[in-house]
């Protein structure tokens, strides 16, 4: 008999788990010197009164999603996952990930040359993901997002933009690339994670300014999500889980808006409730 899912009190949509002894990709930008385990993550959720979480495959583990999948299988009632796959991933591979609780794939494009995501292989993958109701999560700086997102959204798949769109220095309404990013947020298939403001060197005041800009562009907060970005890789000595949760509470003082971002939106997108 399956364990009933806990009532949804809040969803953290962006966290990573790993062990430092796992095999890592050769061209990685970062190598962890510690372990970040699912049990530790669940303790953080519990401490903040959050019921559910989403594990994001770390880029340094490449397309070997085994460690994340094992955690998803152990805690299917509380966790979902976003995997990293090759464009040529087979239906059998995607099926196996889906059974474990994976609901999307990630394109971490930081420091990478942009591929042609309109090419036949990527387009075919996105179409297959769309038919599954999956999402494509993208991490890339604000200046390039409008070059990438429209073609992916055109396949019918939901796109989730990481970390406020990484607007280092803020969003300049006179910058054409930033204007194009803001226009993306009006699309009903484009979602935005209000997460990891520190990766854009933003403090609370700067994050509040960006939030006001993206809220106006999107028309509401109904496609906004929150993520802790735990364990805050490369910034471990500058922030922690409690501080990241306190930030979203400060940025969203209205209880109804906060519930939408922490509960209603992610419950729908990540399949914690039927869509």
C-alpha positions, 0 to 999 in steps of 0.5 A: 500500500503506497504512502499517502502524500502529505498535505502541500504546505510548501514546495522548494523547487530547486535543490541538489544532492550529491556525494563528493565520491561520485564520478563527475564529468571532466569539463566541470566548473565545480567539484564539491568537497562535501556530501549533500544528502537527501536526508539533510535536505528533507531536514531543511524542508521539515525545519521550514514547514515545507512538505515537498521538494524538487531535486535538480541534477547537478551539472557536475554529475552530467547525464548520470542521474542515478544518485538523484533517482535513488533518492526519488524512489525512496521518497516518492511522496515528497520529491520530484526530479529534473534530470540531465539527458542527451538530446538523443535520450531514448523513450525507454530512458525517459520512461524509466526517469518518469517512473522514478518521479522525474518531470523535466530536463535541465539545460545548464548553459552557464559557460557553454557555447549555445547549441542550435536548439532549433535543430532536428534532434533537440526539437524532436526531444522537446516535442517528446517532452511536451507530449509527456507534460514535462518541462525544460529548465534553463540556466543562462544569463539574462542577455541570452535567454530570448535567443533560446526560449522561444524555439523551445516553447514553440514545441509546446513544452513548459520552460522554467527559467532559473534564478530570476534569469540571472540578471547580474547588475539588475534588469535594465528596461532600456537594454534590448536583451533585457526587454526581450527577456521580460517579454518572454514572461508574458507567455503562458508556458514560461515560468520563473524561479525566484531563487538564488538572488546571490548568484546575481550579486543581488541583495534583498533590495535589488531582488525586490526591484527585479521581482517588481519588474518581472511581476509587471512583465508576467502580469501576476505571480501565477507562474513564479516558483521558489527554490532554495538552491540548497546547498548553495554551491560555491556560496556555502559560506555566504548563505544557507537554507534558512536565509534563502527561505527568509528572503522569499518570505520578505519578498512576498509579504502578502500571504495569498501571493506567497501561497501561490508561489510556494504551494499552488504554482509548484504543485501544479507544475511538478505534478504533486497534484493533477494539472 
